[in-house]
Amino acid sequence: MQQNAVVDPLSWGLDALRRFVAPALLEETIFRVMLLPHPVEGVPGDRWLLWGIVSFVAFIFHHILLDKTLYKGANAGLSDPRFLVLAGWVGLVLIGAYWITGSLWLVVLMHWAVVLV
């Protein structure tokens, strides 16, 4: 028989805040803002797409590397093919959102929402 776990609101809030900083803010700052040209820079679409591919591949390899190093033995599943497919789709959506808006905060909030769910 399964028992319902009681969630401490303070613990949940602190965990949500931690997940806002890492992975959401940290990864979006690196993989979107630092790797991708800002939309107002006027970079041609084909060159922007090339940077998008670099960002996408780096984002996927980052998760594999985390699973093999920092989270090794934690059964985090960050290199599980199912997770990587989902992370890839999220990465593509975030690249598109950044391309359209140029907003760090939008992609951070989107990433954070996915992580919390």
C-alpha positions, 0 to 999 in steps of 0.5 A: 500500500502506497502512502502519500508523502507530505511535502514541506512547502519550505523544502519545495520552495527552496528546491524550486528556487535551486532548479531555477538557478541550476539548471534553468538560468545557468543552462539558458545563459550558456546554451542560448545567450552565450552561444546564440547571436541575439536577434537584433544583431542582424546575423543572417538566418543561415548563420543563425541556424548554424549557431542554433545547431551548435547550441543544440548539440552542446546542450545534448552533450552537456546532459550526457556529460553531467550523467557520466561525471557529476551525477555518476552513480546517482541514476539521474538518467540524463543520458537515457535516450528517452530523456535525451529525445525529450531534452532535444525537443525542449532545446529546439523549442527554447532555441526557437523562443530565443530566436523569436524574442531574444529574451533570456528570461522567457527561455529561463522560465520555460526551462524552469517550468519543464524541470518543475513538471 
